[in-house]
Amino acid sequence: MTDVVVVSIFVNRLQFLSEDEYQRYPRDITRDVDLLRDESVDYVFTPPEDEMYPEGFSTYVVVENYGRKLPELQRSTYFRGMTTSVAKLLHIVKPGFIFFGQKDGLQGAILQKMMRDLNIDTEVVVRPVVRDASGLAFAARNFFLTESEKAAASVLYRSLKAAEEDPQGGDVGHRRRTPGTARVRHSRRRRAPGAGLPGPAEDPDRRRRQDRRDLAERLPPDRAGFKITPRPGQNYPSGVNFPIIPD
């Protein structure tokens, strides 16, 4: 698909909700580069923060009126930071394709909208999720989870797979449960008592079926992805509500 592969490594301050979270985010550039040596990568792009966001920086890329039924999009600057940094990286590198994991499906959908609106000639390619044996998606933010929280977090994937198996089970809103999800809730109580992960692993009731392309709701199963949202006031341990979409 590509003649040259460029991997960007940039811890984007604009995507964090606090300075403490930004400082605690795991960084190991030496290990990252060593791993990339075996992946046919031609270049590693690691721009310094003062070049990405020079003094006085005040220009942002915002995709408005998108996913209006997702409250976390409205109260967080996370996605504004993501679109701004990606737009700058695209402007610098000018790739033909940009690749995201399906775990970041919501980001991919927002970026596809940004590309269309701004006539950016880069194709967004969404690749399958890579998971560990428990079903937990590999992600740098797992660094913030304790072992018990990692065990509890696997209920998210089991919930999604149960919903995927029963996509016609009725409204997947806050007050309705599919039979598959009820089975998962029973399994969670039986297998992971007392697990301390707040939000969806504690009560995976809030979920929506959404179009992967534009986040519209109530879709045919072949175009549907799934979003699990924490209860109001609750977040993942990292402080950011990430979408999780099944393989």
Protein Blocks (a to p, Z undefined) as FASTA:
>chain_A
ZZbdcddddddfklpcbfklmmmpccdfklmmmmmmmnopabdcdddfklmmgghiabdc
ddehihkllmklmmpcklmmmmmmmmmmmmmnopabdcddfklmmmmmmmmmmmmmnopa
bdcddddddddfkopacdfklmmpcfklmmmmmmmmmmmmmmmmmmmnopfbfkbccfkl
mmmmmmmmmmmghiabehjllocfbccdddfklopahiafklcccdddddehiacfkopa
cddddZZ
